[in-house]
């Protein structure tokens, strides 16, 4: 569990703390972070914002155990997209939440398209190469591909 030291100046929302410095531990039970998850045929992403200002972004297709925070690989427009989507979902109520589509994983069409940077193949700010290839060849990647194929067969048969 991550614990931090906070003081009177840290909190920005009511109720405000005025009793001096204290140790604060982040967890889901005290609602100290919000996340948006994008899962579709090509993406399995997790974007989170913590009350401390920490932002995390994980590509769970290549890092299923969330060991590499890849927020530095996001472009400014991708960060803005995830931030806006998260806050729209936090503020929606009832049927109005259904209008959010997770088929687009963020950013403009230019950001989503494949691009080359420094002679390395890049897709949405993530290097595609050995890690992606290793994931596909791993037991987890093969099981995922098999499950996806079985799902496709079940849902396309007449």
Residue pairs with C-beta under 8 A, 6 or more apart in sequence:
1 25
1 26
1 27
2 25
2 26
3 23
3 24
3 25
3 26
4 23
4 24
4 25
4 26
4 52
5 21
5 22
5 23
5 24
6 17
6 21
6 22
6 23
6 24
7 17
7 20
7 21
7 22
8 16
8 17
8 18
8 19
8 20
10 17
10 52
11 17
24 32
26 32
26 33
26 50
26 51
26 52
32 50
32 51
32 52
33 48
33 49
33 50
33 51
34 48
34 49
34 86
34 90
35 46
35 47
35 48
35 49
35 86
36 46
36 47
36 48
36 82
36 85
36 86
36 89
37 45
37 46
37 47
37 102
38 44
38 45
38 46
38 47
38 102
38 105
38 106
39 45
39 102
40 102
40 103
40 105
41 148
42 105
43 59
43 61
43 105
43 124
44 59
44 60
44 61
45 57
45 58
45 59
45 60
45 105
46 56
46 57
46 58
46 60
46 66
47 55
47 56
47 57
47 82
47 86
48 55
48 56
48 57
49 55
49 83
49 86
50 56
55 71
55 79
56 66
56 69
56 71
57 69
57 70
57 71
57 73
57 74
57 82
58 66
58 68
58 69
58 70
59 70
59 126
60 66
61 135
62 126
62 131
62 132
62 135
63 70
64 140
70 125
70 126
71 79
73 125
73 126
74 82
74 125
75 107
75 111
75 125
77 106
77 107
77 108
77 111
78 106
78 107
78 111
78 124
78 125
81 106
81 107
82 106
85 100
85 106
88 100
89 97
89 100
92 99
92 100
104 112
105 112
105 124
106 112
106 124
107 124
111 124
111 125
112 124
114 121
114 122
114 123
115 122
115 123
116 122
120 127
120 129
121 127
121 128
121 129
122 128
135 141
136 142
136 145
